[in-house]
């Protein structure tokens, strides 16, 4: 082999080594980019590791309407109607003037402002007392006891099912 062939062989070996190095570095870069793209939404990393940058907001595909947001002029509202027969009335009396602190107990009110609060009452627990009869048999003169559930605290199925929601 002459000098040119040796040089060509050396350069070919060098190219093969560099190609192998480029492949290794490309694999390493891909691994690092994959690790860099991880955040709390696509890995097990905590949200505090995301840093201060916020993800970009996605814009709505809806087109802007001609009306402003909220209730429109001329639209009849739908509110909760007051009942004529409330279950309970709490009268909040004014005993003194908030400005001069003069007593107002003998003064009749001009009018009453009414506000009604609608709420669901707490469920009422129904307690059933079981009474077992004890009688004496007229034939054999022995005491007889009627059958009855005798557990000391007996929670019925309804209470047990409500208790699951509490």
QUILINZI-V672264 format. One record per backbone hydrogen bond with DSSP energy under -0.5 kcal/mol. NH is the residue of the N-H (numbers start at 1). CO is the residue of the C=O. If there is no record, write none. Layout:
NH,CO
NH,CO
This chain:
6,2
7,3
8,4
9,5
10,6
11,7
12,8
13,9
14,10
15,11
16,12
17,13
18,14
19,15
20,16
21,17
22,18
23,19
24,20
25,21
26,22
27,23
28,24
29,25
30,26
31,27
32,28
33,29
34,30
35,31
36,32
37,33
38,35
42,39
43,39
49,46
50,47
51,48
75,72
76,74
91,89
92,90
93,91
95,93
97,102
101,97
104,95
105,95
107,104
114,112
118,116
119,117
121,119
127,125
128,126
129,127
130,128
131,129
132,130
135,133
135,144
137,135
137,142
141,137
144,135
146,133
155,153
156,154
160,156
161,157
162,158
163,159
164,160
165,162
166,162
166,163
